[in-house]
Amino acid sequence: MTKTKAQLKLVAFDAARYLEDDEAIAEYMTAVLEANDPDLLLLALSDVARAKGMAQVARDAGLGRESLYKALAPGAKPRFETVMKVARALGVKFTAQPA
């Protein structure tokens, strides 16, 4: 006779749940930028936007909420201007350092 194992209930990881202050957001964005992956950058911007409230971020960026979702969707190719508007709305500033 075999016992059935209880099913584990795992919750999917959501970075937005942990982005509670500006310092955490800055550290997260810095780590993402170091990965040099444009899709990861869009995912991180989306995480931060969800943490701050998508509707408010969209308003602050001068975008419609649906446009913001589309711009930050996986595989999207938003214009640089859009990325910068979203970053400003999130209170994030990109900086350059010598490699």
N, C-alpha and C positions, 0 to 999 in steps of 0.2 A: 504494500500500500504506500503510495507516495503522497506527500503533503503538497498542496499547491502553495506556491510562494505568493505572499501578498504583493500586489502590484505597487511599485513605487510611484508616487505622484511627484514628478519633477516640474518645477516652474521654469519656464524659459528665461534665460538671463536677459534683463533689460537694463542697459546702462543708464537710461534716463532716471531710473529709480534712485540712483546713487549720485546724481549730479545736483547736489543740494545747495552749493554755494559757488561763488566766482572762482575760488581757488581750485576746487575740484574740476570745474569746467576747463580752466586754463591748463591744468595738468593733463586732462584727458585729450584736449585738442593738441597740445604739444606732442604727446605720444603718437597721436594719429598722424600728424604732419611729418614726424620722423620716419614713418613707414613708407612715405612717398607713394601712396596708393590713392588715386582720385576717387575710386568707388568707396573706399574706407572713409575718406574725408566727407563725402556726401552722407554716409551713414552716421558719422559722428555729428555733423551739423543737424541731421534729423533727430538724433538722440537728444541733443541739447535743446533743440526747438520744442520737442515733446516735453522735456523737463520744465521749460519756461512757459509752455502753453502755445500750441501751434497758431491759434487764432490771433493772439496778441503779437507773436513774432511776425506773422504775415502782415498785420496792420503796420507794425513798426518798420517793416521792410518795404512797404508800399506795394505788396502783392496780394492777390486773392489767396484765400486759404487753400483752395484746390490747386492753384498754380504753385504754391509752396510745396505741397505734397508731391506734385509731379516733378518739380525741380530737384527734389531730394530723393526721389525714388531710385532704387538700384538700377544701374545702367543708364540713368539720365545723363545728358550732356548739357548742363546748364551753362549759360554764358557767364564769363568771368564777372561781369557787372552784377549778375544775380547773386552769385556766391558772395561777393563783397557786400551787397545790400543785406543779405541774410546774416553774415558775420557781424556787421554793424548792429543790426537789430538784436543780436544775441549778446552784444557787449564784448565781442571777441575781436582782437586785433592781430593780424598776421604780421610777423616781423622777420627780417632776414638776418642771418648770422653767417660768418665765414664758415665754409665747409672744412 
